[in-house]
Amino acid sequence: MWAYPRPPRLERTARRIEIVLGGVTVADTTAAFRVLETSHPPTYYLPKDAFLPGVLSPAPGRSVCEWKGPATYWTLSAGGRVAEAAGWSYERPTPAFRDLAGHVAVYAGRMDECRVDGEVVTPQPGGFYGGWITSDVVGPFKGEPGTLGW
């Protein structure tokens, strides 16, 4: 993870990505992208069509990533659970991240469970970053106490 680049790198991954909310597997794909950035575990972006119909709805809020551009937020709903603004996308990303258009990332800590190749992920610490920690990713990670100035 400390060998990850800055600016971040976008790469396609064939790893199986699963997201569970309200006891329902709301997304399942082997056609995701991941973003790798120094001091962050990978962030996974799934194609919108990997999500069950009706799971995603637009949410209020905006932010801007210096690398990827303006973010759009999404509320996820399934199985009686609603996770407000728990997903985000870059509908008009910068040229270097143009492949992210039409893909959505989620905060793992706001879902019941997220898995990479069957392994349950640990959410990146803190409330802002959306990385997914698996056994093959070693920290420390931005978002832990004392890391704000990294």
C-alpha positions in Angstrom: 0.0 0.0 0.0 2.9 2.4 0.6 4.2 1.4 -2.8 0.9 2.7 -4.4 1.4 5.8 -6.5 0.6 9.5 -6.1 -1.2 10.6 -8.2 -3.4 7.5 -7.9 -3.5 4.8 -10.4 -6.7 3.3 -11.9 -6.7 -0.3 -12.8 -9.3 -2.9 -13.9 -9.6 -5.9 -11.6 -11.2 -9.3 -12.2 -11.5 -10.0 -8.5 -15.0 -10.8 -7.4 -16.5 -7.9 -5.6 -19.7 -8.4 -3.5 -21.8 -5.9 -1.5 -24.5 -7.0 1.0 -27.0 -4.6 2.5 -30.1 -5.5 4.5 -29.2 -9.2 4.1 -29.4 -8.9 0.3 -26.4 -9.2 -2.0 -27.0 -5.8 -3.8 -24.0 -6.0 -6.1 -21.8 -8.7 -7.5 -19.2 -8.3 -10.2 -15.9 -9.4 -11.6 -15.7 -6.2 -13.8 -14.7 -3.5 -11.3 -12.0 -1.0 -11.2 -9.8 -0.2 -8.3 -8.0 3.0 -7.4 -4.6 2.7 -5.8 -3.2 5.7 -3.9 -0.3 6.1 -1.4 -1.4 5.6 2.2 -4.9 4.3 1.2 -6.2 0.8 0.8 -7.8 0.2 -2.6 -11.2 1.7 -3.4 -13.4 -0.4 -5.6 -15.7 1.0 -8.2 -18.4 -1.3 -9.6 -20.4 -0.8 -12.8 -23.9 0.5 -12.0 -25.4 -2.5 -13.7 -23.7 -4.7 -11.1 -26.2 -3.4 -8.6 -29.7 -4.8 -8.3 -32.4 -2.6 -9.9 -33.7 0.0 -7.4 -30.8 -0.2 -5.0 -29.2 3.1 -6.0 -30.9 6.5 -5.8 -29.3 9.9 -6.0 -28.3 11.5 -2.7 -27.6 15.1 -1.8 -24.0 16.3 -1.3 -21.1 17.1 -3.4 -17.3 17.0 -3.1 -14.4 17.3 -5.4 -11.3 15.0 -5.7 -8.2 16.7 -6.9 -7.5 13.7 -9.1 -10.9 12.3 -10.2 -13.1 15.4 -10.3 -16.6 16.2 -8.9 -18.3 13.4 -7.0 -22.0 12.4 -7.1 -23.4 10.6 -4.0 -25.8 7.7 -3.9 -28.1 6.2 -1.3 -28.4 2.4 -1.2 -31.5 0.6 -0.1 -32.3 -3.1 0.3 -33.8 -5.5 2.7 -35.4 -2.8 4.8 -32.1 -0.9 5.3 -31.3 2.5 3.9 -27.7 3.8 3.8 -27.9 7.5 3.0 -25.1 8.9 0.7 -23.1 5.6 1.3 -21.9 5.4 -2.3 -20.3 7.9 -4.7 -19.3 8.1 -8.4 -17.6 10.4 -10.8 -20.1 11.0 -13.6 -17.8 13.4 -15.4 -14.3 12.4 -14.2 -11.0 13.9 -15.2 -9.4 12.5 -18.4 -7.0 10.3 -16.4 -10.0 8.6 -14.7 -12.5 8.6 -17.6 -13.1 4.9 -17.2 -14.7 5.5 -13.8 -17.8 7.1 -15.5 -20.8 4.8 -14.8 -19.1 3.1 -11.8 -20.0 3.4 -8.1 -17.9 2.9 -4.9 -19.4 2.4 -1.5 -18.3 2.9 2.1 -17.8 -0.7 3.3 -18.5 0.3 6.9 -22.0 1.4 6.0 -22.9 -1.9 4.4 -23.7 -5.2 6.1 -20.6 -6.7 4.4 -18.3 -6.2 1.5 -16.2 -9.0 0.1 -13.2 -9.2 -2.3 -12.8 -12.8 -3.7 -14.9 -14.0 -0.7 -12.8 -12.3 1.9 -14.8 -9.9 4.2 -13.1 -6.5 4.0 -12.4 -4.1 6.9 -13.4 -0.5 6.1 -10.7 2.1 5.9 -10.6 4.0 9.2 -12.2 7.4 9.6 -15.5 8.7 8.1 -14.3 10.2 4.8 -12.1 7.7 3.0 -13.6 4.6 1.3 -10.8 2.1 1.0 -11.3 -1.6 1.6 -8.7 -3.4 3.6 -8.0 -7.1 2.8 -5.4 -9.4 4.2 -3.0 -8.6 1.3 -3.0 -4.8 2.1 -0.7 -3.6 4.9 -1.0 -0.2 6.7 -0.9 2.2 8.5 -3.7 3.8 6.6 -4.7 7.4 6.2 -7.8 7.9 8.3 -6.4 6.4 11.5 -5.8 8.8 14.4 -3.0 11.2 13.8 -2.9 10.8 10.0 -4.8 13.9 9.0 -1.6 15.7 8.0 -0.2 13.0 5.8 
